[in-house]
Amino acid sequence: MYVFITNGANHKWHSRRKLLTNTFHFKILETYVPSLNNHSRSLVKNLINASDNGKSIADIDSHVTLCALDMVCETIMGVNLRSQEGKSMDYVKAIKNVSQILIKRIFTFWYWNDIVFNLSSISRDFRKSLKLLHDFTENVIQERRKILEEVEQKKTQ
């Protein structure tokens, strides 16, 4: 099967690709290496601590997830969550809750209906967790704007 892209869609794809290509250029990615190394070291320390006395690690996925979350938040948003250190646990719980509810909604056919889902208790939990995630993101954006405004004010003085 062949998909033909119209001229307008091709232009949109090309312009977005050009924007993203610079984001993933090797020189830019190299600036994240120290951060990725620090979070990786924290992961290794946590795994060593969790396996003390020769115990096997039952929940390695939670350790890796927290490490990935720390990496993503620091590199993309410039925020150090320190979730591997037990910080920002409300944010971590909200992410897990939203993910679990979405999976439950996908696999429970009566939740496919928006009316049924919106009347359910899990919908209230979903909205509460999603609000926490959105508030966090909005706070990060507001802080960044404030910093940019301060820099602009210093330049004009």
OpenMM code with the backbone's topology and positions (N, CA, C; nanometers):
from openmm import Vec3, app, unit

residues = "MET TYR VAL PHE ILE THR ASN GLY ALA ASN HIS LYS TRP HIS SER ARG ARG LYS LEU LEU THR ASN THR PHE HIS PHE LYS ILE LEU GLU THR TYR VAL PRO SER LEU ASN ASN HIS SER ARG SER LEU VAL LYS ASN LEU ILE ASN ALA SER ASP ASN GLY LYS SER ILE ALA ASP ILE ASP SER HIS VAL THR LEU CYS ALA LEU ASP MET VAL CYS GLU THR ILE MET GLY VAL ASN LEU ARG SER GLN GLU GLY LYS SER MET ASP TYR VAL LYS ALA ILE LYS ASN VAL SER GLN ILE LEU ILE LYS ARG ILE PHE THR PHE TRP TYR TRP ASN ASP ILE VAL PHE ASN LEU SER SER ILE SER ARG ASP PHE ARG LYS SER LEU LYS LEU LEU HIS ASP PHE THR GLU ASN VAL ILE GLN GLU ARG ARG LYS ILE LEU GLU GLU VAL GLU GLN LYS LYS THR GLN".split()
positions = [
    Vec3(0.0849, -0.1169, 0.0000),
    Vec3(0.0000, 0.0000, 0.0000),
    Vec3(0.0899, 0.1237, 0.0000),
    Vec3(0.0588, 0.2186, -0.0830),
    Vec3(0.1363, 0.3421, -0.0912),
    Vec3(0.0564, 0.4571, -0.0325),
    Vec3(0.1252, 0.5425, 0.0398),
    Vec3(0.0608, 0.6605, 0.0953),
    Vec3(0.1177, 0.7817, 0.0238),
    Vec3(0.0301, 0.8606, -0.0327),
    Vec3(0.0738, 0.9802, -0.1022),
    Vec3(0.0556, 1.0995, -0.0105),
    Vec3(0.1621, 1.1729, 0.0083),
    Vec3(0.1569, 1.2895, 0.0945),
    Vec3(0.1304, 1.4112, 0.0065),
    Vec3(0.0300, 1.4876, 0.0470),
    Vec3(0.0000, 1.6080, -0.0296),
    Vec3(0.1107, 1.7101, -0.0060),
    Vec3(0.1160, 1.8076, -0.0905),
    Vec3(0.2208, 1.9082, -0.0841),
    Vec3(0.2199, 1.9814, 0.0506),
    Vec3(0.1017, 2.0145, 0.1041),
    Vec3(0.0919, 2.0851, 0.2320),
    Vec3(0.1423, 2.0005, 0.3475),
    Vec3(0.1054, 1.8736, 0.3495),
    Vec3(0.1496, 1.7841, 0.4557),
    Vec3(0.2993, 1.7596, 0.4475),
    Vec3(0.3517, 1.7507, 0.3253),
    Vec3(0.4948, 1.7312, 0.3060),
    Vec3(0.5724, 1.8513, 0.3596),
    Vec3(0.5222, 1.9709, 0.3351),
    Vec3(0.5871, 2.0923, 0.3851),
    Vec3(0.5850, 2.0947, 0.5378),
    Vec3(0.4710, 2.0582, 0.5961),
    Vec3(0.4589, 2.0559, 0.7423),
    Vec3(0.5581, 1.9558, 0.8015),
    Vec3(0.5655, 1.8357, 0.7429),
    Vec3(0.6581, 1.7340, 0.7914),
    Vec3(0.8016, 1.7830, 0.7803),
    Vec3(0.8359, 1.8425, 0.6676),
    Vec3(0.9728, 1.8872, 0.6432),
    Vec3(1.0140, 1.9969, 0.7429),
    Vec3(0.9248, 2.0917, 0.7690),
    Vec3(0.9590, 2.2002, 0.8617),
    Vec3(0.9738, 2.1474, 1.0041),
    Vec3(0.8886, 2.0544, 1.0444),
    Vec3(0.8993, 1.9972, 1.1794),
    Vec3(1.0242, 1.9109, 1.1919),
    Vec3(1.0572, 1.8385, 1.0870),
    Vec3(1.1774, 1.7557, 1.0880),
    Vec3(1.3012, 1.8429, 1.1041),
    Vec3(1.3036, 1.9563, 1.0354),
    Vec3(1.4178, 2.0476, 1.0457),
    Vec3(1.4317, 2.1004, 1.1889),
    Vec3(1.3189, 2.1285, 1.2544),
    Vec3(1.3243, 2.1752, 1.3931),
    Vec3(1.3789, 2.0672, 1.4858),
    Vec3(1.3317, 1.9449, 1.4684),
    Vec3(1.3741, 1.8356, 1.5560),
    Vec3(1.5162, 1.7890, 1.5290),
    Vec3(1.5602, 1.7987, 1.4062),
    Vec3(1.6949, 1.7524, 1.3718),
    Vec3(1.7999, 1.8252, 1.4548),
    Vec3(1.7850, 1.9560, 1.4722),
    Vec3(1.8803, 2.0313, 1.5528),
    Vec3(1.8783, 1.9881, 1.6986),
    Vec3(1.7616, 1.9497, 1.7472),
    Vec3(1.7481, 1.9077, 1.8865),
    Vec3(1.8294, 1.7822, 1.9139),
    Vec3(1.8371, 1.6924, 1.8174),
    Vec3(1.9060, 1.5659, 1.8383),
    Vec3(2.0431, 1.5623, 1.7715),
    Vec3(2.0999, 1.6770, 1.7454),
    Vec3(2.2345, 1.6834, 1.6897),
    Vec3(2.3336, 1.6360, 1.7957),
    Vec3(2.4397, 1.5664, 1.7533),
    Vec3(2.5352, 1.5076, 1.8474),
    Vec3(2.5948, 1.6095, 1.9428),
    Vec3(2.6238, 1.7291, 1.8959),
    Vec3(2.6836, 1.8311, 1.9828),
    Vec3(2.5887, 1.8691, 2.0954),
    Vec3(2.4602, 1.8762, 2.0652),
    Vec3(2.3617, 1.9090, 2.1681),
    Vec3(2.3432, 1.7916, 2.2626),
    Vec3(2.3368, 1.6704, 2.2082),
    Vec3(2.3202, 1.5525, 2.2925),
    Vec3(2.4390, 1.5332, 2.3860),
    Vec3(2.5584, 1.5730, 2.3419),
    Vec3(2.6774, 1.5595, 2.4268),
    Vec3(2.6667, 1.6428, 2.5536),
    Vec3(2.5928, 1.7520, 2.5502),
    Vec3(2.5775, 1.8359, 2.6699),
    Vec3(2.4991, 1.7646, 2.7796),
    Vec3(2.4228, 1.6626, 2.7421),
    Vec3(2.3428, 1.5888, 2.8408),
    Vec3(2.4189, 1.4732, 2.9044),
    Vec3(2.5345, 1.4399, 2.8533),
    Vec3(2.6096, 1.3233, 2.9022),
    Vec3(2.6391, 1.3316, 3.0525),
    Vec3(2.6852, 1.4459, 3.1061),
    Vec3(2.7095, 1.4505, 3.2515),
    Vec3(2.5842, 1.4209, 3.3341),
    Vec3(2.4731, 1.4747, 3.2910),
    Vec3(2.3475, 1.4489, 3.3626),
    Vec3(2.3088, 1.3011, 3.3543),
    Vec3(2.3195, 1.2436, 3.2356),
    Vec3(2.2863, 1.1022, 3.2186),
    Vec3(2.3793, 1.0143, 3.3012),
    Vec3(2.5071, 1.0510, 3.3067),
    Vec3(2.6030, 0.9759, 3.3881),
    Vec3(2.5681, 0.9824, 3.5366),
    Vec3(2.5333, 1.1016, 3.5853),
    Vec3(2.4983, 1.1170, 3.7270),
    Vec3(2.3770, 1.0321, 3.7642),
    Vec3(2.2749, 1.0359, 3.6804),
    Vec3(2.1550, 0.9575, 3.7097),
    Vec3(2.1817, 0.8081, 3.6967),
    Vec3(2.2676, 0.7708, 3.6040),
    Vec3(2.3046, 0.6288, 3.5897),
    Vec3(2.3811, 0.5805, 3.7121),
    Vec3(2.4705, 0.6648, 3.7629),
    Vec3(2.5435, 0.6285, 3.8851),
    Vec3(2.4480, 0.6103, 4.0032),
    Vec3(2.3504, 0.6987, 4.0133),
    Vec3(2.2503, 0.6854, 4.1200),
    Vec3(2.1736, 0.5545, 4.1062),
    Vec3(2.1411, 0.5180, 3.9836),
    Vec3(2.0719, 0.3912, 3.9596),
    Vec3(2.1570, 0.2745, 4.0066),
    Vec3(2.2834, 0.2745, 3.9707),
    Vec3(2.3733, 0.1652, 4.0103),
    Vec3(2.3845, 0.1577, 4.1620),
    Vec3(2.3992, 0.2727, 4.2280),
    Vec3(2.4067, 0.2753, 4.3756),
    Vec3(2.2797, 0.2185, 4.4370),
    Vec3(2.1644, 0.2581, 4.3823),
    Vec3(2.0374, 0.2077, 4.4348),
    Vec3(2.0235, 0.0573, 4.4141),
    Vec3(2.0698, 0.0083, 4.3001),
    Vec3(2.0634, -0.1362, 4.2746),
    Vec3(2.1575, -0.2126, 4.3676),
    Vec3(2.2747, -0.1553, 4.3925),
    Vec3(2.3693, -0.2192, 4.4860),
    Vec3(2.3093, -0.2231, 4.6257),
    Vec3(2.2508, -0.1112, 4.6697),
    Vec3(2.1877, -0.1068, 4.8019),
    Vec3(2.0706, -0.2035, 4.8120),
    Vec3(1.9930, -0.2135, 4.7051),
    Vec3(1.8765, -0.3027, 4.7058),
    Vec3(1.9168, -0.4490, 4.7063),
    Vec3(2.0378, -0.4791, 4.6587),
    Vec3(2.0807, -0.6189, 4.6514),
    Vec3(2.1786, -0.6549, 4.7624),
    Vec3(2.1868, -0.5725, 4.8666),
    Vec3(2.2733, -0.6052, 4.9805),
    Vec3(2.2371, -0.7406, 5.0392),
    Vec3(2.3348, -0.8055, 5.0951),
    Vec3(2.3180, -0.9386, 5.1562),
    Vec3(2.2770, -1.0444, 5.0551),
    Vec3(2.3098, -1.0226, 4.9287),
    Vec3(2.2833, -1.1231, 4.8269),
    Vec3(2.1380, -1.1381, 4.7883),
    Vec3(2.0521, -1.0444, 4.8307),
    Vec3(1.9105, -1.0527, 4.7941),
    Vec3(1.8931, -1.0207, 4.6465),
    Vec3(1.7975, -1.0865, 4.5846),
    Vec3(1.7681, -1.0532, 4.4448),
    Vec3(1.6750, -0.9319, 4.4415),
    Vec3(1.6834, -0.8574, 4.3345),
    Vec3(1.6016, -0.7369, 4.3203),
    Vec3(1.4736, -0.7745, 4.2474),
    Vec3(1.3621, -0.7625, 4.3184),
    Vec3(1.2342, -0.8031, 4.2614),
    Vec3(1.1731, -0.6950, 4.1730),
    Vec3(1.2019, -0.5705, 4.2032),
    Vec3(1.1361, -0.4614, 4.1313),
    Vec3(1.2355, -0.3726, 4.0575),
    Vec3(1.3168, -0.4337, 3.9740),
    Vec3(1.4171, -0.3567, 3.8998),
    Vec3(1.3510, -0.2539, 3.8084),
    Vec3(1.2309, -0.2845, 3.7602),
    Vec3(1.1632, -0.1906, 3.6709),
    Vec3(1.1335, -0.0577, 3.7391),
    Vec3(1.1037, -0.0582, 3.8686),
    Vec3(1.0766, 0.0680, 3.9373),
    Vec3(1.2040, 0.1519, 3.9490),
    Vec3(1.3180, 0.0863, 3.9717),
    Vec3(1.4455, 0.1578, 3.9788),
    Vec3(1.4790, 0.2210, 3.8432),
    Vec3(1.4624, 0.1446, 3.7382),
    Vec3(1.4935, 0.1940, 3.6035),
    Vec3(1.3957, 0.3054, 3.5639),
    Vec3(1.2700, 0.2902, 3.6006),
    Vec3(1.1700, 0.3918, 3.5693),
    Vec3(1.2027, 0.5244, 3.6364),
    Vec3(1.2407, 0.5185, 3.7635),
    Vec3(1.2765, 0.6420, 3.8343),
    Vec3(1.3995, 0.7072, 3.7724),
    Vec3(1.4961, 0.6271, 3.7333),
    Vec3(1.6154, 0.6792, 3.6679),
    Vec3(1.5784, 0.7471, 3.5363),
    Vec3(1.4954, 0.6820, 3.4567),
    Vec3(1.4533, 0.7391, 3.3286),
    Vec3(1.3751, 0.8684, 3.3499),
    Vec3(1.2901, 0.8709, 3.4511),
    Vec3(1.2129, 0.9909, 3.4815),
    Vec3(1.3053, 1.1064, 3.5204),
    Vec3(1.4041, 1.0786, 3.6038),
    Vec3(1.5020, 1.1820, 3.6410),
    Vec3(1.5746, 1.2348, 3.5183),
    Vec3(1.6162, 1.1438, 3.4312),
    Vec3(1.6882, 1.1840, 3.3101),
    Vec3(1.6021, 1.2693, 3.2186),
    Vec3(1.4814, 1.2262, 3.1957),
    Vec3(1.3920, 1.2981, 3.1049),
    Vec3(1.3574, 1.4360, 3.1602),
    Vec3(1.3249, 1.4430, 3.2875),
    Vec3(1.2866, 1.5722, 3.3454),
    Vec3(1.4032, 1.6699, 3.3462),
    Vec3(1.5230, 1.6215, 3.3737),
    Vec3(1.6373, 1.7135, 3.3760),
    Vec3(1.6779, 1.7583, 3.2361),
    Vec3(1.6781, 1.6660, 3.1400),
    Vec3(1.7233, 1.7026, 3.0063),
    Vec3(1.6182, 1.7807, 2.9282),
    Vec3(1.4928, 1.7473, 2.9439),
    Vec3(1.3881, 1.8142, 2.8663),
    Vec3(1.3353, 1.9393, 2.9360),
    Vec3(1.3091, 1.9276, 3.0669),
    Vec3(1.2487, 2.0399, 3.1372),
    Vec3(1.3478, 2.1190, 3.2221),
    Vec3(1.4675, 2.0658, 3.2412),
    Vec3(1.5651, 2.1360, 3.3235),
    Vec3(1.5339, 2.1295, 3.4711),
    Vec3(1.4587, 2.0277, 3.5130),
    Vec3(1.4184, 2.0126, 3.6530),
    Vec3(1.4777, 1.8837, 3.7071),
    Vec3(1.5455, 1.8931, 3.8202),
    Vec3(1.6017, 1.7741, 3.8830),
    Vec3(1.5013, 1.7230, 3.9857),
    Vec3(1.4272, 1.6180, 3.9506),
    Vec3(1.3248, 1.5625, 4.0387),
    Vec3(1.3835, 1.4919, 4.1604),
    Vec3(1.4992, 1.4283, 4.1384),
    Vec3(1.5636, 1.3474, 4.2417),
    Vec3(1.4694, 1.2366, 4.2918),
    Vec3(1.3943, 1.1804, 4.1995),
    Vec3(1.2993, 1.0745, 4.2363),
    Vec3(1.3713, 0.9482, 4.2825),
    Vec3(1.4937, 0.9249, 4.2352),
    Vec3(1.5709, 0.8085, 4.2807),
    Vec3(1.6117, 0.8228, 4.4267),
    Vec3(1.6105, 0.9474, 4.4763),
    Vec3(1.6449, 0.9737, 4.6151),
    Vec3(1.5213, 0.9800, 4.7036),
    Vec3(1.4049, 0.9518, 4.6463),
    Vec3(1.2810, 0.9535, 4.7227),
    Vec3(1.2121, 1.0883, 4.7238),
    Vec3(1.2558, 1.1806, 4.6408),
    Vec3(1.1947, 1.3135, 4.6317),
    Vec3(1.0877, 1.3128, 4.5230),
    Vec3(1.0034, 1.4144, 4.5227),
    Vec3(0.8987, 1.4341, 4.4201),
    Vec3(0.8075, 1.3125, 4.4080),
    Vec3(0.7785, 1.2487, 4.5197),
    Vec3(0.7006, 1.1247, 4.5140),
    Vec3(0.5552, 1.1478, 4.4721),
    Vec3(0.4998, 1.2665, 4.4993),
    Vec3(0.3636, 1.2955, 4.4528),
    Vec3(0.3578, 1.2941, 4.3007),
    Vec3(0.4595, 1.3517, 4.2385),
    Vec3(0.4666, 1.3547, 4.0919),
    Vec3(0.4820, 1.2130, 4.0370),
    Vec3(0.5686, 1.1345, 4.0985),
    Vec3(0.5910, 0.9964, 4.0542),
    Vec3(0.4628, 0.9150, 4.0687),
    Vec3(0.3949, 0.9294, 4.1817),
    Vec3(0.2689, 0.8568, 4.2033),
    Vec3(0.1634, 0.8982, 4.1014),
    Vec3(0.1595, 1.0268, 4.0684),
    Vec3(0.0619, 1.0747, 3.9704),
    Vec3(0.0887, 1.0145, 3.8330),
    Vec3(0.2151, 1.0057, 3.7954),
    Vec3(0.2499, 0.9451, 3.6650),
    Vec3(0.2066, 0.7986, 3.6624),
    Vec3(0.2387, 0.7260, 3.7697),
    Vec3(0.2007, 0.5845, 3.7752),
    Vec3(0.0490, 0.5684, 3.7729),
    Vec3(-0.0208, 0.6546, 3.8459),
    Vec3(-0.1663, 0.6452, 3.8531),
    Vec3(-0.2302, 0.6720, 3.7164),
    Vec3(-0.1863, 0.7768, 3.6489),
    Vec3(-0.2407, 0.8086, 3.5165),
    Vec3(-0.2135, 0.6932, 3.4199),
    Vec3(-0.0941, 0.6389, 3.4243),
    Vec3(-0.0587, 0.5272, 3.3349),
    Vec3(-0.1458, 0.4051, 3.3617),
    Vec3(-0.1632, 0.3699, 3.4890),
    Vec3(-0.2438, 0.2526, 3.5239),
    Vec3(-0.3898, 0.2705, 3.4828),
    Vec3(-0.4424, 0.3913, 3.5042),
    Vec3(-0.5820, 0.4167, 3.4678),
    Vec3(-0.5998, 0.4121, 3.3162),
    Vec3(-0.5053, 0.4665, 3.2423),
    Vec3(-0.5156, 0.4598, 3.0961),
    Vec3(-0.5135, 0.3156, 3.0475),
    Vec3(-0.4264, 0.2346, 3.1055),
    Vec3(-0.4208, 0.0935, 3.0673),
    Vec3(-0.5520, 0.0234, 3.1032),
    Vec3(-0.6042, 0.0526, 3.2226),
    Vec3(-0.7311, -0.0076, 3.2631),
    Vec3(-0.8429, 0.0346, 3.1676),
    Vec3(-0.8420, 0.1622, 3.1269),
    Vec3(-0.9460, 0.2095, 3.0357),
    Vec3(-0.9353, 0.1414, 2.8997),
    Vec3(-0.8153, 0.1188, 2.8539),
    Vec3(-0.7963, 0.0532, 2.7240),
    Vec3(-0.8495, -0.0905, 2.7272),
    Vec3(-0.8259, -0.1605, 2.8372),
    Vec3(-0.8615, -0.3021, 2.8435),
    Vec3(-0.9991, -0.3304, 2.9050),
    Vec3(-1.0689, -0.2282, 2.9520),
    Vec3(-1.2033, -0.2466, 3.0069),
    Vec3(-1.3008, -0.1771, 2.9131),
    Vec3(-1.3736, -0.2566, 2.8361),
    Vec3(-1.4493, -0.2000, 2.7246),
    Vec3(-1.5551, -0.0996, 2.7678),
    Vec3(-1.6164, -0.1121, 2.8862),
    Vec3(-1.7203, -0.0161, 2.9235),
    Vec3(-1.6617, 0.1218, 2.9577),
    Vec3(-1.5332, 0.1261, 2.9865),
    Vec3(-1.4687, 0.2568, 3.0085),
    Vec3(-1.4357, 0.3275, 2.8769),
    Vec3(-1.4559, 0.2605, 2.7656),
    Vec3(-1.4348, 0.3249, 2.6357),
    Vec3(-1.5365, 0.4366, 2.6152),
    Vec3(-1.6538, 0.4183, 2.6736),
    Vec3(-1.7590, 0.5185, 2.6651),
    Vec3(-1.7238, 0.6330, 2.7601),
    Vec3(-1.7150, 0.7538, 2.7053),
    Vec3(-1.6746, 0.8697, 2.7865),
    Vec3(-1.7715, 0.8964, 2.9014),
    Vec3(-1.9003, 0.8769, 2.8785),
    Vec3(-1.9984, 0.9030, 2.9842),
    Vec3(-1.9774, 0.8073, 3.1007),
    Vec3(-1.9625, 0.6793, 3.0710),
    Vec3(-1.9411, 0.5794, 3.1761),
    Vec3(-1.8094, 0.6067, 3.2482),
    Vec3(-1.7042, 0.6332, 3.1713),
    Vec3(-1.5741, 0.6603, 3.2327),
    Vec3(-1.5802, 0.7831, 3.3226),
    Vec3(-1.6422, 0.8914, 3.2741),
    Vec3(-1.6474, 1.0156, 3.3512),
    Vec3(-1.7300, 1.0036, 3.4786),
    Vec3(-1.8215, 0.9083, 3.4831),
    Vec3(-1.9015, 0.8868, 3.6040),
    Vec3(-1.8332, 0.7919, 3.7034),
    Vec3(-1.7255, 0.7288, 3.6625),
    Vec3(-1.6596, 0.6297, 3.7481),
    Vec3(-1.5646, 0.6957, 3.8481),
    Vec3(-1.5309, 0.6199, 3.9514),
    Vec3(-1.4379, 0.6710, 4.0531),
    Vec3(-1.2962, 0.6817, 3.9972),
    Vec3(-1.2607, 0.5937, 3.9034),
    Vec3(-1.1252, 0.6028, 3.8495),
    Vec3(-1.1074, 0.7290, 3.7649),
    Vec3(-1.2172, 0.7803, 3.7095),
    Vec3(-1.2094, 0.9056, 3.6349),
    Vec3(-1.1728, 1.0206, 3.7276),
    Vec3(-1.2297, 1.0204, 3.8473),
    Vec3(-1.1956, 1.1252, 3.9444),
    Vec3(-1.0485, 1.1153, 3.9838),
    Vec3(-0.9996, 0.9938, 4.0053),
    Vec3(-0.8576, 0.9743, 4.0366),
    Vec3(-0.7699, 1.0190, 3.9200),
    Vec3(-0.8140, 0.9858, 3.8001),
    Vec3(-0.7409, 1.0231, 3.6799),
    Vec3(-0.7290, 1.1744, 3.6683),
    Vec3(-0.8419, 1.2445, 3.6828),
    Vec3(-0.8418, 1.3909, 3.6716),
    Vec3(-0.7564, 1.4557, 3.7805),
    Vec3(-0.7615, 1.4010, 3.9011),
    Vec3(-0.6822, 1.4552, 4.0123),
    Vec3(-0.5328, 1.4398, 3.9832),
    Vec3(-0.4918, 1.3221, 3.9377),
    Vec3(-0.3511, 1.2975, 3.9058),
    Vec3(-0.3063, 1.3802, 3.7860),
    Vec3(-0.3916, 1.3885, 3.6858),
    Vec3(-0.3585, 1.4662, 3.5667),
    Vec3(-0.3444, 1.6146, 3.6003),
    Vec3(-0.4274, 1.6639, 3.6911),
    Vec3(-0.4157, 1.8042, 3.7339),
    Vec3(-0.2814, 1.8275, 3.8016),
    Vec3(-0.2384, 1.7341, 3.8839),
    Vec3(-0.1085, 1.7473, 3.9496),
    Vec3(0.0038, 1.7538, 3.8458),
    Vec3(-0.0018, 1.6668, 3.7456),
    Vec3(0.0996, 1.6668, 3.6400),
    Vec3(0.0984, 1.7975, 3.5607),
    Vec3(-0.0198, 1.8450, 3.5262),
    Vec3(-0.0309, 1.9700, 3.4503),
    Vec3(0.0156, 2.0887, 3.5336),
    Vec3(-0.0195, 2.0906, 3.6625),
    Vec3(0.0251, 2.2005, 3.7499),
    Vec3(0.1771, 2.2039, 3.7596),
    Vec3(0.2380, 2.0876, 3.7708),
    Vec3(0.3836, 2.0797, 3.7776),
    Vec3(0.4459, 2.1384, 3.6509),
    Vec3(0.3939, 2.0963, 3.5364),
    Vec3(0.4457, 2.1449, 3.4088),
    Vec3(0.4250, 2.2952, 3.3951),
    Vec3(0.3078, 2.3428, 3.4331),
    Vec3(0.2805, 2.4870, 3.4271),
    Vec3(0.3758, 2.5650, 3.5163),
    Vec3(0.4057, 2.5129, 3.6350),
    Vec3(0.5000, 2.5794, 3.7255),
    Vec3(0.6390, 2.5870, 3.6640),
    Vec3(0.6812, 2.4791, 3.5988),
    Vec3(0.8121, 2.4794, 3.5324),
    Vec3(0.8143, 2.5850, 3.4236),
    Vec3(0.7079, 2.5923, 3.3437),
    Vec3(0.7005, 2.6904, 3.2355),
    Vec3(0.7018, 2.8322, 3.2918),
    Vec3(0.6264, 2.8567, 3.3974),
    Vec3(0.6231, 2.9901, 3.4580),
    Vec3(0.7597, 3.0293, 3.5124),
    Vec3(0.8286, 2.9364, 3.5761),
    Vec3(0.9626, 2.9656, 3.6276),
    Vec3(1.0590, 2.9982, 3.5142),
    Vec3(1.0511, 2.9232, 3.4055),
    Vec3(1.1385, 2.9484, 3.2901),
    Vec3(1.1098, 3.0860, 3.2296),
    Vec3(0.9812, 3.1202, 3.2190),
    Vec3(0.9450, 3.2512, 3.1652),
    Vec3(0.9987, 3.3630, 3.2542),
    Vec3(0.9872, 3.3430, 3.3843),
    Vec3(1.0363, 3.4430, 3.4795),
    Vec3(1.1870, 3.4623, 3.4638),
    Vec3(1.2604, 3.3532, 3.4509),
    Vec3(1.4057, 3.3606, 3.4332),
    Vec3(1.4392, 3.4319, 3.3021),
    Vec3(1.3676, 3.3978, 3.1942),
    Vec3(1.3914, 3.4631, 3.0649),
    Vec3(1.3619, 3.6130, 3.0713),
    Vec3(1.2549, 3.6511, 3.1406),
    Vec3(1.2216, 3.7926, 3.1545),
    Vec3(1.3302, 3.8669, 3.2316),
    Vec3(1.3833, 3.8026, 3.3364),
    Vec3(1.4902, 3.8651, 3.4140),
    Vec3(1.6160, 3.8836, 3.3292),
    Vec3(1.6479, 3.7852, 3.2483),
    Vec3(1.7642, 3.7949, 3.1601),
    Vec3(1.7436, 3.9076, 3.0590),
    Vec3(1.6235, 3.9173, 3.0028),
    Vec3(1.5927, 4.0226, 2.9066),
    Vec3(1.6018, 4.1604, 2.9713),
    Vec3(1.5548, 4.1717, 3.0957),
    Vec3(1.5622, 4.2996, 3.1666),
    Vec3(1.7077, 4.3407, 3.1905),
    Vec3(1.7925, 4.2446, 3.2242),
    Vec3(1.9352, 4.2743, 3.2469),
    Vec3(2.0030, 4.3187, 3.1183),
    Vec3(1.9606, 4.2617, 3.0048),
    Vec3(2.0187, 4.2991, 2.8765),
    Vec3(1.9821, 4.4418, 2.8396),
    Vec3(1.8610, 4.4850, 2.8713),
    Vec3(1.8148, 4.6183, 2.8343),
    Vec3(1.8698, 4.7266, 2.9260),
    Vec3(1.9198, 4.6893, 3.0411),
    Vec3(1.9711, 4.7903, 3.1359),
    Vec3(2.1078, 4.8374, 3.1017),
] * unit.nanometer
topology = app.Topology()
chain = topology.addChain("A")
for resn in residues:
    res = topology.addResidue(resn, chain)
    for name in ("N", "CA", "C"):
        topology.addAtom(name, app.Element.getBySymbol(name[0]), res)
